Amino acid sequence: MKQNNLETTEEYDFDIIEITKAGWQWIDGVKAQFVIGIFIYIAIALITQSILGFIVSIITTESSNVLNQQIIAILSYPVLMPLIAGLMMMALQHTRGESINFKSMFNYYHLTTKLALAGILIYIMTIFGFLLLILPGIYLSVAYVFAVILIVDKDMEVWEAMEHSRKAVGKRWFKVGGLMSLLGLIMFLGVLALGIGIIWAVPLMFVTLYGLLYPLMFDEA
């Protein structure tokens, strides 16, 4: 049994630029695994949501309305959340010195219930936060960034993982948010560059957040 009720590493800190540079060095030799993984994820997401969209359209006759799109997204979580968890764990395993393969992203379907519930709760809490003058939604969208990987890596329960992530990120919220914004910008620029840039942007995002920042915050010193 993995240890629960872990305390965040005391007084963790990081430099946004330096950790991004470190992430860039770590992706050497593993870019293909993450790119293949993300394309598999996108393909499965498109297929899953198309099937769910067809079913919902039959039931409601209004497949294009916003509420139906949100329902489709939530219903897809049992299929998609374990894959996202798998990509996160690939990054962590890589920086822990383990060999990785994109096939391992399918290894977490035994946690489907917990991961899907986490996705739903994070979604609801974040949307509710955006309805409350937007700022609480922005806060929670950053604060819950490590909830999913905590469920997998530390064997936490859903709410425990969400709160642990929120409290830990809260200690350096602006830095974590700044790092996420920078990685998001790099991803956006990668897409603009005829999509070629995602070969570097996708692994950089996963490795920097989940392979480098996550253990800095949550692994015992």
Number of C-alpha atoms within 10 A of each C-alpha: 5 8 9 14 11 12 12 20 15 13 8 13 14 14 11 17 12 10 16 21 13 14 23 17 13 20 24 12 8 19 18 16 18 28 18 15 25 20 11 16 19 13 11 16 18 13 12 18 18 13 14 20 21 13 14 18 15 11 10 10 11 14 18 11 11 10 11 17 17 12 13 21 18 18 17 19 22 19 18 23 24 25 26 21 24 24 27 26 25 29 26 25 16 19 19 12 8 11 10 17 16 18 14 14 23 15 13 17 18 10 16 17 15 21 29 22 17 23 21 18 15 22 19 14 17 22 17 15 18 17 12 11 10 13 12 16 20 15 19 24 19 21 26 25 21 24 25 28 23 22 22 21 14 18 17 22 16 22 16 16 24 23 15 23 25 21 15 20 24 17 16 16 17 13 16 22 19 15 22 18 13 16 21 15 13 19 22 15 16 18 15 12 11 9 13 12 16 23 18 20 25 21 29 28 25 22 30 27 25 25 23 21 23 20 17 18 21 20 13 11 9
